[in-house]
Amino acid sequence: MTSPDAPQPEPRPEPAPRPRLVFRDPFEQQTADDTDRGWGDSPGERGLDWYRSQRPPHHGEK
């Protein structure tokens, strides 16, 4: 039995909870190279002239 004057041990703080592993589908996130800015274009820069300049050569000129 302990005496009332004896020092009491300090309560230990509870350890912080460990971070949970969260597995997400990587295809749900858009990558930087999947945007206009990732390819060096400004947003809203694509007009009819841009689409015509991107036409592959095997499609011919119309």
C-alpha positions as CSV (number, residue, x, y, z in Angstrom):
1,M,0.0,0.0,0.0
2,T,1.3,3.5,-0.8
3,S,1.3,6.4,1.6
4,P,-0.7,9.5,0.7
5,D,2.4,11.6,0.7
6,A,4.2,9.4,-1.8
7,P,4.6,11.0,-5.3
8,Q,2.1,9.6,-7.8
9,P,3.4,8.6,-11.2
10,E,2.4,11.1,-13.9
11,P,-0.1,9.7,-16.3
12,R,1.4,8.8,-19.7
13,P,-0.1,10.6,-22.6
14,E,-1.8,8.3,-25.1
15,P,0.3,7.8,-28.3
16,A,-0.9,9.6,-31.3
17,P,-3.0,7.5,-33.6
18,R,-1.0,6.1,-36.6
19,P,-2.0,7.4,-39.9
20,R,-4.2,5.2,-41.9
21,L,-3.2,4.0,-45.3
22,V,-5.7,5.2,-47.9
23,F,-5.6,3.5,-51.2
24,R,-7.2,5.7,-54.0
25,D,-7.6,5.0,-57.6
26,P,-4.8,6.9,-59.3
27,F,-6.9,7.3,-62.5
28,E,-9.3,9.6,-60.6
29,Q,-6.7,12.3,-60.3
30,Q,-5.8,14.5,-63.3
31,T,-2.1,14.8,-64.0
32,A,-0.3,18.0,-65.0
33,D,0.5,16.8,-68.5
34,D,-3.2,16.0,-69.1
35,T,-4.1,19.7,-69.2
36,D,-3.4,22.5,-71.7
37,R,-1.1,24.2,-69.2
38,G,0.9,21.0,-68.9
39,W,1.6,21.1,-72.6
40,G,2.5,24.8,-72.5
41,D,-0.7,26.2,-73.8
42,S,-2.8,28.9,-72.3
43,P,-6.4,27.9,-71.3
44,G,-8.9,28.9,-73.9
45,E,-6.4,29.2,-76.7
46,R,-7.8,26.5,-78.9
47,G,-9.9,27.8,-81.7
48,L,-10.6,26.5,-85.2
49,D,-7.2,27.5,-86.5
50,W,-5.6,25.4,-83.7
51,Y,-7.6,22.3,-84.6
52,R,-6.8,22.7,-88.3
53,S,-3.0,23.0,-87.4
54,Q,-3.3,19.7,-85.4
55,R,-4.8,17.7,-88.2
56,P,-2.5,14.7,-89.1
57,P,-1.0,14.8,-92.6
58,H,-2.8,11.6,-93.7
59,H,-6.1,13.3,-93.3
60,G,-5.3,15.6,-96.2
61,E,-6.2,19.3,-96.7
62,K,-9.8,20.3,-97.1
